[in-house]
Amino acid sequence: MPDDRKFLGREGESAAIGFLQAHGFKILETNFRTRAAEIDIIAKDHEILCFIEVKTRRSIKKGLPKESVTPSKQHKIILGASFYLKKHRLLESRVRFDVVEVFEKEGRFEFNLIKNAFQAG
């Protein structure tokens, strides 16, 4: 990934955290890594534990950001979430998988939160 895309991704994730906090989410962890996957943001939305993938774009020439969260990527996120739930003894928690689309336009960010973007098995 070229440095510009990495920078844009980091900026988008940072902006998404602020957006989520402004909408009542409590951020628990960012960039949670396992051997199988990385989860961008883990947060609580009231009593629901949310595993959130952030996708940032400057244009939609190559499709909407959410379209890059492929079934393969979803599977990896679900595996990472399972590991997190076991590690923190949260197996009885209500969980949700969300995607935050971040659009960068002239130095400003716009957001689209997709709750329940996909489901585990």
N, C-alpha and C positions, 0 to 999 in steps of 0.2 A: 504494500500500500504506500503510495507516495506520501511524503511528509505533509503536504497540503491536506490530503484526505484524512490523515491521522489527526492533524490539528483541528480540522473541521469536526471530526468525530468527538474529540475531547471537549471542544467548545459546546457542541450540541448536547452532550451528556451533562455538562455543568449547567447549561441553561435549562435542561429538562428537570434537573433536581430542584431548581428554584421554582419552576412551574408546578411541579408536583407538591412541593411544600406549600405553595400559595393556595393549592386546592385541597389542603388538609391531610396530605400524606405525611407519615412519619418515616423518614429515611433510616433504615437500619444498617444497610451496608451497600457499598458500591464496588463494582468490578470484582465480584466474588468469583474466584477461580477454582476449578477442579481439573483433574486430568482430562475430563470429557468436554468441559465447556467453561465459558465465562458468562456470568449473568451481570448485566450492566447495573441494575439497581434492584435492591430488595427493600420493600417498604411495606408499611401497614396502612391500609385504607379502612379506618374504623377497626373492625375485628378481623378483617381479611388480610392475609399475608400475600403480597403481590410480588411476583417475579417479572421484572420489566425489562424489555429489550428496547433500546433507543436507536433509531435510525435517522441520520441527518443527511439532508440533500440540499443542494443549491438549485437544482432543476429537476424536472420529472422526465427528462429525455430518455432515461433508462428505466422508467416506471416509478410508481409510488414507492416511498421508503418501505411501507409494510410488505410490499411484494418481495422484498429481499429476505424476509423471515420465512424461509422455505421450510417444508416439512422436515428436512434434515436438520436445519438450525433449531426448529421447534423441539425435535427429539433431544438434541444436545441440551437445550435449556431445561427440559423436563428432567433429564438425568441429573443435571446440576442442582435443580430444585430438590430432587429426591435426596441427594447427598446432604444438602443444607438442612432439610427437615430431620433427617436421621441424626446428623451431627449435633443439632440443637434440641433434640428430643421434642420435636413439634409435629409429630406424625398425625395428631388429631386436629391440626389446624385447618381452617378453611383457607383454601388457596385460590389464586387467580393468576392467569398469565396475560399480561398487558403488553401493548406496543405503544411507544410514544414516537410519532413521526415529528421530526423537527425540520422546518424549512427555513433556511437562512436566506434572507433577502436584504441586500444593501446594508449588511451589518446588524440587522434585527432578526429576531427569531419568532417564528409562528409555530404553534403546536397543535397536534391532533392526538388526543389520548384515545386509544382503542382498548376499552376494557373487555376482558374475555376474548382476546384476539385469537386464542387457540386453547384447546383443552388437552389435558393429559389423558391418554388411553381411554 
